Amino acid sequence: MEAVRIEHPLEPIYAVDSRVLVLGTMPSPKSREIGFYYGHPQNRFWKVMGALFDEPEPLGIEGRTAFLYAHGIALWDVLSSCAIVGASDASIVDPVANNLSRIAEAAPLEAVFTTGSKATALYRRFGAPQLPGLAHTGLPSTSPANARMRLDDLVKAYLPIRETLERRDGGGR
């Protein structure tokens, strides 16, 4: 399979009260097809997010968007374009960064979380210089390719998102 140049087709999701920013690398072919983040049916991102807040898995674009808004979570990707083979983050070459400061200028972000080792490395290279002083935590990938981690393990790994949001909420929204 050959690498294909992809331009990021999705707008970031954020509100004026978003406090954490969650970043992946680039939407997968399935996510691009349905027009929303973490759209592959085997990706566990939305299951993890629901479990993290003791809620059912948010479903559909409207339900997932409402979930993010309700919890103060902004969602986007580190890259605006790259060459990639299928959905393989490991194959990414010629990356170009998104302008992450556009979210930071609109919302009172307290922390950035990246999903997967490639997103973490790309954020450190491209994103962190755009958002100096903002706390960053790399999280494991929720992709089906990360089969070594069970759902419960992923939920535990993602707890820093909830903890960050609860710090000022006094225990929950």
Disulfide bonds with the S-S distance in Angstrom:
none
